[in-house]
Amino acid sequence: MLPLSQQELINIANEFGTPLYVYHAEHITAQYKRLTDAFTETDTKFFYACKALTNIQVLKHIKNIGCSVDCSSINEVRLALLAGFEPTNILYTSNGIDFSEIEKAQSLGVHINIDSLSNLEKFGKKFGHSYPVGIRLRPNIMGGGNLKVSTGHDKSKFGIPVDQLDKILALVSTHNLYIQNLHIHTGSDIKDVDTFIKGIEVLFDIIPSFHELDSIDLGGGFKVPYKEGDSETDIALLAKKVKEAFDDHPNPNGRHLQVWFEPGKFLVSAAGYLITSVNVIKRNLGNNFCRYQQWLQSPDTPHVLRSLP
Ligand SMILES: Cc1ncc(COP(=O)(O)O)c(C=O)c1O
């Protein structure tokens, strides 16, 4: 982590007033560089899962450092376009939404991952082979720091269960769908890199059924430390294991596959500071009360993207 010093934060607070959100641009850049430096031997593309933080200045910064963006709602897609991302660098991974949102995403020209058989069917009927699309699969893998952030297991609502592959293939064939990407996301706070490798193995089993794939998408979920001494995902080890997995499993269709990731928290979670001021301190026997300014985000709360010299 690249921390801002207390004095730097006080200086910024003096300049802009409090309460104030400050985001450390260099930290975000450094985290992105950790990823790109680790994955030099695999053709990889990173889409920042912007649900982690949709501040427009942060989005612009992420675009400027060369990272792409993953959106989970159509308004996030609009925000990403507003921030200047090219549609080809925007991914829309939907969950349980009305088909009209997918139609909007299609009209904006972004990549789309569809996560239900019913929407895949509607997409096939309307667009056939004319628009490439991705499928979000549920790999039946337990991943993530706890059950609440685990999204790939066999009771999860996210994605089309891999065991329904025959139904997916029937739709692909009936509507001549152009399946460009297979996506999984097993959860957040994934420390064990083998969770990602298990996901790759699930995908390797079904890749041969898709003849027009350009990419596989392993989602996000890299674990970040929340406090001193906490562990995090070993990104270098993950990169090594991903490369080994691909070396062991050349695509039987002969097509080159790019690997996509959707890191959210990894890029931004340690980059934000909330600076507020103490209104009143009441000293008591036993316990003291310290009352801060309200810090609920309001339109009046300034946001500063600070790039320090
Ligand atoms: C589809 C998808 N991709 C990426 C992410 C980002 O996860 P994280 O912030 O843990 O990296 C999420 C988080 O919920 C997600 O649902």
The ligand as an SDF file (V2000), in Angstrom:
LIG
                    3D

 16 16  0  0  0  0  0  0  0  0999 V2000
  -19.2820  -10.1910  -11.5650 C   0  0  0  0  0  0  0  0  0  0  0  0
  -18.3280   -9.5700  -10.6030 C   0  0  0  0  0  0  0  0  0  0  0  0
  -17.0850   -9.2740  -11.0280 N   0  0  0  0  0  0  0  0  0  0  0  0
  -16.1950   -8.6890  -10.2210 C   0  0  0  0  0  0  0  0  0  0  0  0
  -16.5050   -8.3770   -8.9090 C   0  0  0  0  0  0  0  0  0  0  0  0
  -15.4720   -7.6990   -8.0670 C   0  0  0  0  0  0  0  0  0  0  0  0
  -15.1310   -8.3800   -6.9290 O   0  0  0  0  0  0  0  0  0  0  0  0
  -13.9470   -7.8310   -6.0080 P   0  0  0  0  0  0  0  0  0  0  0  0
  -14.2660   -6.4210   -5.6780 O   0  0  0  0  0  0  0  0  0  0  0  0
  -13.9780   -8.7150   -4.8100 O   0  0  0  0  0  0  0  0  0  0  0  0
  -12.6950   -7.9600   -6.8100 O   0  0  0  0  0  0  0  0  0  0  0  0
  -17.7780   -8.6780   -8.4130 C   0  0  0  0  0  0  0  0  0  0  0  0
  -18.1260   -8.3790   -7.0130 C   0  0  0  0  0  0  0  0  0  0  0  0
  -19.1700   -8.6040   -6.5190 O   0  0  0  0  0  0  0  0  0  0  0  0
  -18.7060   -9.3000   -9.2890 C   0  0  0  0  0  0  0  0  0  0  0  0
  -19.9470   -9.6080   -8.8740 O   0  0  0  0  0  0  0  0  0  0  0  0
  1  2  1  0
  2  3  1  0
  2 15  2  0
  3  4  2  0
  4  5  1  0
  5  6  1  0
  5 12  2  0
  6  7  1  0
  7  8  1  0
  8  9  2  0
  8 10  1  0
  8 11  1  0
 12 13  1  0
 12 15  1  0
 13 14  2  0
 15 16  1  0
M  END
$$$$
